Amino acid sequence: MKEIVNRVNVDIKGVTPFIDESELKSYNKAAQDAYKTLVEGSGRGNDFLGWVDLPSNILPTHIELINDIAREWRGLDVVVVIGIGGSYLGSKAALEALSHHFSLHLGKMEWPKIVFAGQNLSEEYMSELMDLLTESDFATIVISKSGTTTEPAVAFRIIKNLMERKYSKAGTAGRIVAVTDSSKGALKKLADEQGYRTFIIPDDIGGRYSVLTPVGLLPIAAAGFDIEKMVLGAADMQRICISPSEDNPALKYAAVRNLLYSKGKKIEILVNFNPKLQYFSEWWKQLFGESEGKEGRGIFPASVNFTSDLHSMGQYVQDGERTLFETVITVGSSNRSLSIVNDPDNLDGLNFLSGKSIDECNKMAELGTMLAHIDGGVPNIRIEIPAINEYYIGALFYFFEFACGVSAYILGINPFDQPGVEDYKKNMFALLGKPGFEELSKSLRDRL
C-alpha cells in the first residue's frame, strides 16, 4: 500500500498555555478508548457506522452513474436540490468552497446553477425560487429517506407541480432523481410509481454523515466538480484516521477539545479566514451540534468569518467571557494570485504593502489574531489544509466526521441519534392541525 501523507494537520501550540502535560496525556488516553469504541462498533449508535469505511468502498461504477446524470443535465440552466439538514448542508458547503464567488454574474455558465429548496419554510424564498424556475430549464434532486419531512416534502409538492405543468408528467420523470431509502417510505413509493431514477441513502448512515453518499456527491457532480477527487481525499483521510497512532489528527483534535471543555470552555468557534469556507462552518455546526448536544452535555458549536467578523465579533472574542475556544481552519495557499499595487500619493499610508499578495496580508492577519486571542485567554486549535480543492475538501469532511464520532464517545453519549429535534416537530404538527395531534394542539393553544 502506498504511504498516505497526512494533509490535514492539527496544531495545538495555541492550546498549550492553558493545559498541562498530565491533563493532555489523560485525554489522549480517553481519545484512544473512544477510538476503539468507534472502530470496533461497540458503542451506542453502532448501527449507524456505515460512513466509517465508506470512502474506500465507493466503487468507480457508482461514481460513473452519478457523473452520467451530471453530464446529461449539463446544458440545463438550473438544478434544484431539495433537502434539509444533512441532506443539504454538505453539498452546499462543498459548492460554496469550490465555486467562483461571482460565477452567477459572469454570464452563461458551463454547468447548471445549483439552488436549494426545502431547507426552510419561508414563503418569500419559495415564491422567489418559483420565479426563477418558471423562467429556467431545470431538473430536480429530491433527498429524503422518508419523503415525509415537512420542509422538503412541501417544497417538492410545489416544484413537482410546476414541472408537470411545464414539461408534462411523462417529461418530468427524466428530470427528477430521488435520493432515498432502498425499499420503504413515501418518496421511494412515488419514485417507483413515476419512474424517477433513484440513488440509495444507506440505512446505516445518518444525514449529517451522508455528504460522501449520493446525498452530497450528486449535487456536487451536477455543478461540474470532480467527485472522484473528493472521494479520493476522503479515502486517504480514512486510512489516516483509522490508525490509532499518536499522529492521528482526528484523535488529537477530539482529545484537546474535550480537555478544554472539562476546563470550562463550553463554546467552540470555528474560524475561517477564507469566505469560501463559510458554509463548511454551517455543515460543521450541524455535525457537532446534533451529535454532541444531548443529555445536558456538549460543546456549543459557533462560527465566525475573519477578517470580516473581527470588526463585529472580534471585541467579544478578545475581551468577553472566557468560556470559549477557537478552532481555525487555515489554508496553506490561495488558488489565485493578486498583489497590492503602489500608489504614488500614498494617502492611505499603505505603500509598505506594495508588492505583497493579498493572501500574505490575510495570513499575517490570521497569525496576529491568533496571538492576540491567546494573550486574551482564548485557546486556539489550528486545522491546516494545503489548499481548497475537491481532494482537500473531501479529506476535511472525513476528518471532522471521524473526530466527531470519537469526541462524542469521549463525552459518553450516542453520536448518531437526535431525539431533541422531534419535539418542535410534534408541536408544529399539532399547531397546524395534523390528524392525531388534537389533544396536544389544545394544550399548546391554551399556553399561547
Buried (B, 14 or more C-beta within 10 A) or exposed (E): EEEEEBBBBBBBEBBEEBBEEEBBEEBBEBBBEBBBBBBEEEBBBBEBBBBBEBBBEBEEEBBEBBBEBBEEBEEBBBBBBBBBBBBBBBBBBBBBBBBEEEEEEEEEBEBBBBBBBBBBEEEEBBEEBBEBBEEBBBBBBBBBBBBEBBBBBBBBEBBBEBBBEBBEEEEBBBBBBBBBBEEEBBBBBBBEEBEBBBBBBBBBBBBBBBBBBBBBBBBBBBBBBBBBBBBBBBBBBBBBBBBEEEEBBBBBBBBBBBBBBEEEBBBBBBBBBBEBBBBBBBBBBBBBBBBBBBEEEBBBBBBBBBBEBBEEBBEEBBEEEEEBBBBBBBBBEBEEEEEBEEEEEEEEEEBEBEEEBBBBBBBEBBEEBBEBBBEEBBBBBBBBBBEBBBBBBBBBBBBBBBBBBBBBBBBEBBBBBBEEEEEEEEBBBBBEEBEEBEEBBEEBEEEE
